[in-house]
Amino acid sequence: MTTAAPAIELVGISKAFGSVQANKDISIRVMPGTIHGIIGENGAGKSTLMSILYGFYKADAGEVFIGGKKTAIPDSQAAIDAGIGMVFQHFKLVDNFTVLENVVLGAEEGFMLGTSISKARRVLKSLSEDYGLNVEPDAKIEDIGVGMQQRVEILKALYRQADILILDEPTGTLTPAEADQLFRILDRLKNEGKTIILITHKLREIMDVTDTVSVMRAGEMTATVKTAEVTPAELAELMVGRKVRLTVAKKDISVGEKILEVKDLSVKDINGVERLKGASFDVRAGEILGIAGVAGNGQSELLEALGGYQKATGSVTYKGAAMDLSGLVSNGQDRRSNGIAHVPEDRQSEGLIMEFMAWENAVFGYHLDPEFRKGWLTDNAAMKTDAAGKMERFDVRPPDPLLKAKSFSGGNQQKIVLAREFERSPDLLLIGQPTRGVDIGAIEFIHQSIVELRDQGKAILLVSVELDEILALSDRIAVMFDGRIMGERRPSETDESELGLMMAGMTKDVA
């Protein structure tokens, strides 16, 4: 019996960016009709390798074979012509275009756009039915959720007749339910004969959905194994090069005084719709209060109001003093100077300025501190030295303060934000989605850092859509649904089932 040729084979791929060797002599074979996972730490070279396959970068050395045939991929159009589609970590959609317009964009036929739209509508309907990718074709991207936007990206690739799909960190912005739905779709695509490459740092996803997994470390391919023949702990060790603790070690709680007290906090959006509805809770020194909930249920508005850049009503006191809820620009700076640090949920739009360099981003919000001043002037040399130390301690890759923020992977961008806020030794730390898009080794470090701050007597408010993260880190858990707090639980007295019901607006009794 003849063995099928690999859907993709990369041989001896190398790529350097200046002195940084992103990929070094990488070879990999991906068999047709399989889901092949690629894992590795942030900066391991995963996305660079896939960007070469998709024609975004040109390799310095090496060859690409598609279906057994040597194939030149000088640009993305060549990749599309070879049957390759890519769904990026940060979607490439036009917000004020409809689903149909985004699907057609770049694949128009002739001068008559109406003809392309009409054809796309028919094809979209067929693809949606075949693969369970149901979307509203006339909905604008800005009006649909991230889970639906991801389906649009997959439909774009299928519309261009892709037989090979590359997904780069596809669940970074999805809720657990949306991620499960995505994996059902991927399984269906596999069963239809599509080949899927899944780039992720989440071991659970690798174990649940892949057939084969390749591990990258420091730009090299270190192993390729059958998923069924390896354990999560073994994969973690292959990724990081050492044994990794997959659980969070915590001492018994020793709480102090109330640091933050919130009463009847409400927030309305620009259309006057109430997004946060009378939230009340407190956070004490030496404890972590976790906020669980499906994204979009008021957690973002809660963090924005407490962070000082969202207008709110109600009452908030910090260390006994009333907090300004006017949402003025100056509020965020005032909070930082008073010992409140904030890790926003969206690192790219709220945590960083992507066109600025790492050393500049590493000091934003603290640039007026005496250590960074020379009289009336800023001490840029001190800021660069400070940033270099932060990057070393938080293992930011590459550790170059002069690189622009946009040049780092998503996980390394997150580390820059975390380093900036964690190292100020705040009395109150507001954290939104701390490990979104971060690899297993960095997750271990981030979790340990959060617990260390808690053990130092800091008050921590943690917002995360990762239920296992909430359960592992929190001393108390408040569940949000539709802008309201459904109730509080202690981790030892609840489980994912009960929390899941509360996140859906139900209790065990109602269910």
VOKOLPA-865847 format. One record per residue (C-alpha): x, y, z; residue in three letters. Coordinates in steps of 0.5 Angstrom, whole numbers. Example, Ala and Ser with C-alpha at 12.3 -4.5 7.8 and 13.67 -1.06 7.14 Angstrom:
[[25; -9; 16]; 'ALA']
[[27; -2; 14]; 'SER']
// end
This chain:
[[0; 0; 0]; 'MET']
[[3; 7; -2]; 'THR']
[[4; 12; 4]; 'THR']
[[1; 19; 3]; 'ALA']
[[5; 24; 2]; 'ALA']
[[5; 29; 7]; 'PRO']
[[1; 35; 7]; 'ALA']
[[6; 40; 9]; 'ILE']
[[14; 38; 9]; 'GLU']
[[19; 43; 12]; 'LEU']
[[26; 42; 11]; 'VAL']
[[32; 46; 14]; 'GLY']
[[28; 52; 15]; 'ILE']
[[32; 58; 18]; 'SER']
[[30; 65; 19]; 'LYS']
[[34; 71; 23]; 'ALA']
[[32; 78; 25]; 'PHE']
[[39; 81; 26]; 'GLY']
[[42; 78; 31]; 'SER']
[[36; 74; 33]; 'VAL']
[[36; 67; 30]; 'GLN']
[[28; 66; 30]; 'ALA']
[[28; 59; 27]; 'ASN']
[[34; 54; 26]; 'LYS']
[[35; 48; 21]; 'ASP']
[[27; 46; 23]; 'ILE']
[[24; 40; 19]; 'SER']
[[17; 38; 20]; 'ILE']
[[12; 33; 17]; 'ARG']
[[5; 34; 17]; 'VAL']
[[0; 29; 15]; 'MET']
[[-6; 30; 11]; 'PRO']
[[-13; 30; 15]; 'GLY']
[[-10; 31; 21]; 'THR']
[[-9; 36; 27]; 'ILE']
[[-2; 37; 28]; 'HIS']
[[0; 42; 34]; 'GLY']
[[6; 46; 35]; 'ILE']
[[7; 48; 42]; 'ILE']
[[13; 52; 45]; 'GLY']
[[14; 58; 50]; 'GLU']
[[13; 65; 47]; 'ASN']
[[19; 67; 43]; 'GLY']
[[20; 60; 41]; 'ALA']
[[19; 61; 34]; 'GLY']
[[12; 58; 32]; 'LYS']
[[9; 64; 29]; 'SER']
[[15; 66; 25]; 'THR']
[[15; 59; 22]; 'LEU']
[[8; 59; 20]; 'MET']
[[9; 66; 17]; 'SER']
[[14; 63; 13]; 'ILE']
[[10; 58; 11]; 'LEU']
[[4; 63; 9]; 'TYR']
[[9; 67; 5]; 'GLY']
[[9; 73; 10]; 'PHE']
[[17; 72; 11]; 'TYR']
[[22; 69; 7]; 'LYS']
[[26; 64; 10]; 'ALA']
[[34; 65; 10]; 'ASP']
[[35; 57; 8]; 'ALA']
[[31; 51; 7]; 'GLY']
[[25; 48; 3]; 'GLU']
[[18; 47; 3]; 'VAL']
[[14; 41; 0]; 'PHE']
[[6; 41; -1]; 'ILE']
[[3; 35; -2]; 'GLY']
[[10; 32; -4]; 'GLY']
[[12; 37; -9]; 'LYS']
[[17; 43; -8]; 'LYS']
[[13; 49; -7]; 'THR']
[[16; 56; -7]; 'ALA']
[[12; 61; -3]; 'ILE']
[[15; 68; -4]; 'PRO']
[[8; 71; -1]; 'ASP']
[[1; 70; 2]; 'SER']
[[-2; 70; -5]; 'GLN']
[[2; 64; -7]; 'ALA']
[[1; 60; 0]; 'ALA']
[[-7; 61; -2]; 'ILE']
[[-6; 59; -9]; 'ASP']
[[-2; 53; -6]; 'ALA']
[[-9; 51; -2]; 'GLY']
[[-6; 54; 5]; 'ILE']
[[-11; 59; 9]; 'GLY']
[[-8; 62; 16]; 'MET']
[[-13; 65; 22]; 'VAL']
[[-8; 70; 26]; 'PHE']
[[-8; 71; 33]; 'GLN']
[[-11; 78; 32]; 'HIS']
[[-16; 77; 27]; 'PHE']
[[-15; 81; 20]; 'LYS']
[[-22; 84; 19]; 'LEU']
[[-25; 90; 17]; 'VAL']
[[-30; 92; 23]; 'ASP']
[[-35; 97; 19]; 'ASN']
[[-35; 91; 13]; 'PHE']
[[-40; 86; 14]; 'THR']
[[-39; 79; 14]; 'VAL']
[[-40; 78; 7]; 'LEU']
[[-35; 84; 5]; 'GLU']
[[-30; 81; 9]; 'ASN']
[[-30; 74; 6]; 'VAL']
[[-30; 77; -1]; 'VAL']
[[-24; 82; 1]; 'LEU']
[[-18; 80; -3]; 'GLY']
[[-22; 75; -7]; 'ALA']
[[-26; 79; -12]; 'GLU']
[[-28; 77; -19]; 'GLU']
[[-27; 82; -24]; 'GLY']
[[-30; 89; -24]; 'PHE']
[[-37; 87; -22]; 'MET']
[[-37; 87; -14]; 'LEU']
[[-44; 85; -14]; 'GLY']
[[-43; 79; -18]; 'THR']
[[-37; 77; -13]; 'SER']
[[-42; 78; -7]; 'ILE']
[[-48; 74; -10]; 'SER']
[[-43; 68; -11]; 'LYS']
[[-40; 69; -4]; 'ALA']
[[-47; 69; -1]; 'ARG']
[[-48; 62; -4]; 'ARG']
[[-42; 59; -2]; 'VAL']
[[-42; 62; 5]; 'LEU']
[[-49; 59; 6]; 'LYS']
[[-46; 52; 3]; 'SER']
[[-40; 52; 7]; 'LEU']
[[-44; 54; 14]; 'SER']
[[-48; 48; 13]; 'GLU']
[[-43; 43; 11]; 'ASP']
[[-38; 45; 17]; 'TYR']
[[-43; 48; 22]; 'GLY']
[[-40; 55; 22]; 'LEU']
[[-46; 59; 22]; 'ASN']
[[-46; 66; 21]; 'VAL']
[[-50; 72; 19]; 'GLU']
[[-47; 74; 13]; 'PRO']
[[-50; 81; 13]; 'ASP']
[[-48; 83; 20]; 'ALA']
[[-42; 88; 21]; 'LYS']
[[-36; 85; 24]; 'ILE']
[[-36; 91; 30]; 'GLU']
[[-43; 88; 32]; 'ASP']
[[-41; 81; 33]; 'ILE']
[[-37; 77; 38]; 'GLY']
[[-30; 75; 38]; 'VAL']
[[-32; 67; 37]; 'GLY']
[[-36; 69; 31]; 'MET']
[[-31; 73; 28]; 'GLN']
[[-26; 67; 28]; 'GLN']
[[-31; 63; 24]; 'ARG']
[[-31; 69; 19]; 'VAL']
[[-23; 68; 19]; 'GLU']
[[-24; 60; 18]; 'ILE']
[[-30; 62; 13]; 'LEU']
[[-25; 67; 9]; 'LYS']
[[-20; 61; 8]; 'ALA']
[[-25; 56; 6]; 'LEU']
[[-28; 61; 1]; 'TYR']
[[-21; 61; -2]; 'ARG']
[[-21; 53; -2]; 'GLN']
[[-16; 52; 3]; 'ALA']
[[-14; 45; 4]; 'ASP']
[[-9; 47; 10]; 'ILE']
[[-11; 51; 15]; 'LEU']
[[-6; 54; 20]; 'ILE']
[[-9; 57; 27]; 'LEU']
[[-5; 61; 31]; 'ASP']
[[-7; 62; 38]; 'GLU']
[[-14; 61; 36]; 'PRO']
[[-17; 61; 43]; 'THR']
[[-13; 67; 46]; 'GLY']
[[-19; 71; 46]; 'THR']
[[-25; 66; 47]; 'LEU']
[[-29; 64; 52]; 'THR']
[[-29; 56; 54]; 'PRO']
[[-35; 55; 51]; 'ALA']
[[-33; 59; 45]; 'GLU']
[[-26; 55; 45]; 'ALA']
[[-30; 48; 45]; 'ASP']
[[-35; 50; 40]; 'GLN']
[[-28; 52; 35]; 'LEU']
[[-25; 45; 37]; 'PHE']
[[-32; 41; 35]; 'ARG']
[[-31; 45; 28]; 'ILE']
[[-24; 43; 27]; 'LEU']
[[-26; 36; 28]; 'ASP']
[[-31; 36; 23]; 'ARG']
[[-26; 40; 18]; 'LEU']
[[-21; 34; 20]; 'LYS']
[[-26; 29; 18]; 'ASN']
[[-28; 32; 12]; 'GLU']
[[-20; 31; 10]; 'GLY']
[[-18; 38; 12]; 'LYS']
[[-11; 39; 15]; 'THR']
[[-10; 43; 21]; 'ILE']
[[-4; 46; 24]; 'ILE']
[[-6; 49; 31]; 'LEU']
[[-1; 53; 34]; 'ILE']
[[-2; 54; 42]; 'THR']
[[1; 54; 49]; 'HIS']
[[-5; 51; 52]; 'LYS']
[[-3; 44; 54]; 'LEU']
[[-11; 42; 55]; 'ARG']
[[-12; 44; 48]; 'GLU']
[[-6; 40; 45]; 'ILE']
[[-8; 34; 49]; 'MET']
[[-16; 34; 47]; 'ASP']
[[-16; 36; 40]; 'VAL']
[[-9; 34; 36]; 'THR']
[[-7; 27; 33]; 'ASP']
[[1; 29; 33]; 'THR']
[[5; 35; 37]; 'VAL']
[[11; 38; 35]; 'SER']
[[15; 42; 41]; 'VAL']
[[19; 48; 39]; 'MET']
[[24; 51; 44]; 'ARG']
[[29; 57; 43]; 'ALA']
[[28; 57; 35]; 'GLY']
[[29; 49; 34]; 'GLU']
[[25; 43; 34]; 'MET']
[[26; 39; 40]; 'THR']
[[21; 33; 39]; 'ALA']
[[15; 31; 35]; 'THR']
[[11; 25; 38]; 'VAL']
[[4; 22; 38]; 'LYS']
[[-1; 26; 42]; 'THR']
[[-4; 20; 45]; 'ALA']
[[3; 17; 47]; 'GLU']
[[5; 23; 52]; 'VAL']
[[3; 26; 58]; 'THR']
[[2; 34; 59]; 'PRO']
[[8; 34; 64]; 'ALA']
[[12; 31; 59]; 'GLU']
[[10; 36; 54]; 'LEU']
[[11; 42; 59]; 'ALA']
[[18; 39; 60]; 'GLU']
[[20; 39; 53]; 'LEU']
[[17; 46; 52]; 'MET']
[[21; 49; 58]; 'VAL']
[[27; 45; 58]; 'GLY']
[[26; 43; 66]; 'ARG']
[[20; 40; 70]; 'LYS']
[[14; 45; 71]; 'VAL']
[[9; 45; 76]; 'ARG']
[[2; 45; 73]; 'LEU']
[[-1; 47; 80]; 'THR']
[[-1; 53; 84]; 'VAL']
[[3; 53; 91]; 'ALA']
[[-1; 57; 96]; 'LYS']
[[0; 58; 104]; 'LYS']
[[-6; 59; 108]; 'ASP']
[[-9; 66; 107]; 'ILE']
[[-8; 71; 113]; 'SER']
[[-12; 77; 111]; 'VAL']
[[-12; 84; 114]; 'GLY']
[[-16; 90; 113]; 'GLU']
[[-20; 92; 107]; 'LYS']
[[-16; 96; 102]; 'ILE']
[[-22; 96; 97]; 'LEU']
[[-29; 97; 98]; 'GLU']
[[-34; 97; 92]; 'VAL']
[[-42; 99; 93]; 'LYS']
[[-47; 99; 88]; 'ASP']
[[-42; 101; 82]; 'LEU']
[[-45; 102; 76]; 'SER']
[[-43; 103; 69]; 'VAL']
[[-47; 105; 62]; 'LYS']
[[-44; 105; 55]; 'ASP']
[[-44; 111; 50]; 'ILE']
[[-51; 109; 48]; 'ASN']
[[-53; 109; 55]; 'GLY']
[[-54; 102; 56]; 'VAL']
[[-52; 99; 63]; 'GLU']
[[-46; 94; 63]; 'ARG']
[[-45; 94; 70]; 'LEU']
[[-51; 94; 75]; 'LYS']
[[-50; 95; 82]; 'GLY']
[[-44; 91; 84]; 'ALA']
[[-42; 91; 91]; 'SER']
[[-36; 87; 94]; 'PHE']
[[-29; 88; 98]; 'ASP']
[[-22; 86; 97]; 'VAL']
[[-18; 85; 104]; 'ARG']
[[-10; 86; 104]; 'ALA']
[[-7; 79; 103]; 'GLY']
[[-12; 76; 99]; 'GLU']
[[-14; 75; 92]; 'ILE']
[[-21; 76; 90]; 'LEU']
[[-23; 72; 83]; 'GLY']
[[-28; 75; 78]; 'ILE']
[[-31; 69; 74]; 'ALA']
[[-35; 70; 68]; 'GLY']
[[-36; 69; 61]; 'VAL']
[[-33; 75; 57]; 'ALA']
[[-38; 81; 56]; 'GLY']
[[-41; 81; 63]; 'ASN']
[[-39; 87; 66]; 'GLY']
[[-32; 85; 68]; 'GLN']
[[-29; 90; 63]; 'SER']
[[-33; 96; 65]; 'GLU']
[[-31; 94; 73]; 'LEU']
[[-24; 94; 71]; 'LEU']
[[-24; 100; 67]; 'GLU']
[[-28; 104; 73]; 'ALA']
[[-23; 102; 78]; 'LEU']
[[-17; 103; 74]; 'GLY']
[[-20; 111; 73]; 'GLY']
[[-22; 111; 66]; 'TYR']
[[-29; 109; 65]; 'GLN']
[[-34; 114; 68]; 'LYS']
[[-39; 110; 74]; 'ALA']
[[-44; 111; 79]; 'THR']
[[-44; 108; 86]; 'GLY']
[[-39; 108; 92]; 'SER']
[[-31; 106; 92]; 'VAL']
[[-27; 107; 97]; 'THR']
[[-19; 105; 97]; 'TYR']
[[-16; 105; 104]; 'LYS']
[[-22; 109; 107]; 'GLY']
[[-21; 114; 102]; 'ALA']
[[-27; 116; 97]; 'ALA']
[[-25; 114; 90]; 'MET']
[[-26; 119; 84]; 'ASP']
[[-31; 116; 79]; 'LEU']
[[-31; 121; 74]; 'SER']
[[-27; 117; 69]; 'GLY']
[[-22; 123; 68]; 'LEU']
[[-16; 122; 64]; 'VAL']
[[-12; 124; 70]; 'SER']
[[-15; 119; 75]; 'ASN']
[[-11; 113; 72]; 'GLY']
[[-4; 117; 74]; 'GLN']
[[-7; 119; 81]; 'ASP']
[[-9; 111; 82]; 'ARG']
[[-2; 109; 80]; 'ARG']
[[1; 115; 85]; 'SER']
[[-3; 112; 91]; 'ASN']
[[-1; 105; 90]; 'GLY']
[[-6; 102; 85]; 'ILE']
[[-3; 98; 79]; 'ALA']
[[-7; 96; 73]; 'HIS']
[[-6; 90; 68]; 'VAL']
[[-11; 91; 63]; 'PRO']
[[-15; 86; 59]; 'GLU']
[[-13; 88; 52]; 'ASP']
[[-5; 89; 52]; 'ARG']
[[-5; 92; 45]; 'GLN']
[[-10; 97; 46]; 'SER']
[[-10; 99; 53]; 'GLU']
[[-3; 96; 56]; 'GLY']
[[2; 98; 51]; 'LEU']
[[3; 103; 45]; 'ILE']
[[5; 98; 40]; 'MET']
[[9; 103; 36]; 'GLU']
[[13; 105; 42]; 'PHE']
[[20; 102; 44]; 'MET']
[[20; 96; 50]; 'ALA']
[[23; 101; 55]; 'TRP']
[[18; 106; 54]; 'GLU']
[[12; 102; 55]; 'ASN']
[[16; 99; 61]; 'ALA']
[[15; 106; 64]; 'VAL']
[[9; 108; 62]; 'PHE']
[[5; 111; 68]; 'GLY']
[[11; 111; 72]; 'TYR']
[[15; 116; 68]; 'HIS']
[[14; 122; 73]; 'LEU']
[[17; 118; 79]; 'ASP']
[[24; 121; 81]; 'PRO']
[[28; 115; 79]; 'GLU']
[[27; 117; 72]; 'PHE']
[[28; 125; 72]; 'ARG']
[[34; 129; 71]; 'LYS']
[[31; 136; 74]; 'GLY']
[[25; 138; 69]; 'TRP']
[[28; 132; 64]; 'LEU']
[[26; 125; 63]; 'THR']
[[32; 120; 65]; 'ASP']
[[32; 116; 59]; 'ASN']
[[38; 112; 60]; 'ALA']
[[35; 110; 67]; 'ALA']
[[29; 108; 64]; 'MET']
[[33; 104; 59]; 'LYS']
[[37; 100; 64]; 'THR']
[[30; 99; 69]; 'ASP']
[[27; 96; 63]; 'ALA']
[[33; 91; 61]; 'ALA']
[[32; 89; 68]; 'GLY']
[[25; 88; 68]; 'LYS']
[[26; 84; 61]; 'MET']
[[31; 80; 64]; 'GLU']
[[27; 78; 71]; 'ARG']
[[21; 77; 67]; 'PHE']
[[24; 73; 61]; 'ASP']
[[22; 77; 56]; 'VAL']
[[24; 75; 49]; 'ARG']
[[28; 78; 45]; 'PRO']
[[31; 82; 51]; 'PRO']
[[32; 88; 47]; 'ASP']
[[29; 95; 50]; 'PRO']
[[30; 98; 44]; 'LEU']
[[25; 94; 40]; 'LEU']
[[18; 96; 38]; 'LYS']
[[12; 93; 42]; 'ALA']
[[9; 91; 36]; 'LYS']
[[16; 87; 34]; 'SER']
[[14; 82; 40]; 'PHE']
[[10; 76; 41]; 'SER']
[[3; 77; 44]; 'GLY']
[[6; 73; 50]; 'GLY']
[[12; 77; 51]; 'ASN']
[[8; 84; 50]; 'GLN']
[[4; 81; 56]; 'GLN']
[[10; 80; 60]; 'LYS']
[[12; 87; 59]; 'ILE']
[[6; 90; 62]; 'VAL']
[[6; 85; 68]; 'LEU']
[[13; 87; 69]; 'ALA']
[[11; 94; 69]; 'ARG']
[[6; 93; 74]; 'GLU']
[[8; 88; 79]; 'PHE']
[[15; 91; 80]; 'GLU']
[[12; 97; 83]; 'ARG']
[[10; 93; 89]; 'SER']
[[3; 96; 89]; 'PRO']
[[-2; 96; 95]; 'ASP']
[[-8; 94; 90]; 'LEU']
[[-7; 90; 84]; 'LEU']
[[-12; 90; 79]; 'LEU']
[[-11; 84; 74]; 'ILE']
[[-15; 83; 67]; 'GLY']
[[-13; 76; 64]; 'GLN']
[[-6; 76; 66]; 'PRO']
[[-4; 69; 62]; 'THR']
[[-8; 71; 56]; 'ARG']
[[-3; 68; 50]; 'GLY']
[[2; 66; 55]; 'VAL']
[[6; 60; 55]; 'ASP']
[[6; 54; 60]; 'ILE']
[[13; 56; 63]; 'GLY']
[[11; 64; 64]; 'ALA']
[[4; 62; 67]; 'ILE']
[[8; 58; 72]; 'GLU']
[[12; 65; 73]; 'PHE']
[[6; 69; 73]; 'ILE']
[[2; 65; 78]; 'HIS']
[[8; 65; 83]; 'GLN']
[[9; 72; 82]; 'SER']
[[1; 74; 84]; 'ILE']
[[1; 69; 90]; 'VAL']
[[8; 72; 92]; 'GLU']
[[5; 79; 92]; 'LEU']
[[-1; 76; 96]; 'ARG']
[[3; 73; 101]; 'ASP']
[[6; 80; 102]; 'GLN']
[[0; 83; 104]; 'GLY']
[[-3; 86; 97]; 'LYS']
[[-10; 86; 96]; 'ALA']
[[-11; 83; 89]; 'ILE']
[[-17; 83; 84]; 'LEU']
[[-17; 78; 79]; 'LEU']
[[-21; 78; 73]; 'VAL']
[[-20; 72; 68]; 'SER']
[[-24; 68; 63]; 'VAL']
[[-20; 61; 65]; 'GLU']
[[-24; 58; 70]; 'LEU']
[[-18; 53; 72]; 'ASP']
[[-14; 60; 74]; 'GLU']
[[-19; 63; 78]; 'ILE']
[[-20; 56; 82]; 'LEU']
[[-13; 56; 83]; 'ALA']
[[-11; 63; 85]; 'LEU']
[[-17; 66; 88]; 'SER']
[[-18; 66; 96]; 'ASP']
[[-26; 68; 94]; 'ARG']
[[-29; 68; 88]; 'ILE']
[[-35; 73; 85]; 'ALA']
[[-39; 70; 79]; 'VAL']
[[-41; 76; 74]; 'MET']
[[-47; 75; 69]; 'PHE']
[[-50; 80; 65]; 'ASP']
[[-47; 86; 69]; 'GLY']
[[-49; 83; 76]; 'ARG']
[[-45; 79; 81]; 'ILE']
[[-49; 73; 82]; 'MET']
[[-46; 71; 89]; 'GLY']
[[-39; 69; 92]; 'GLU']
[[-36; 62; 93]; 'ARG']
[[-30; 60; 96]; 'ARG']
[[-26; 55; 92]; 'PRO']
[[-26; 49; 97]; 'SER']
[[-33; 50; 97]; 'GLU']
[[-35; 50; 90]; 'THR']
[[-33; 47; 83]; 'ASP']
[[-33; 48; 76]; 'GLU']
[[-40; 46; 75]; 'SER']
[[-43; 50; 80]; 'GLU']
[[-39; 56; 77]; 'LEU']
[[-41; 55; 70]; 'GLY']
[[-48; 55; 72]; 'LEU']
[[-48; 62; 76]; 'MET']
[[-44; 64; 70]; 'MET']
[[-50; 63; 66]; 'ALA']
[[-54; 66; 71]; 'GLY']
[[-57; 60; 74]; 'MET']
[[-56; 57; 81]; 'THR']
[[-56; 49; 82]; 'LYS']
[[-63; 50; 85]; 'ASP']
[[-66; 53; 79]; 'VAL']
[[-62; 48; 74]; 'ALA']
// end
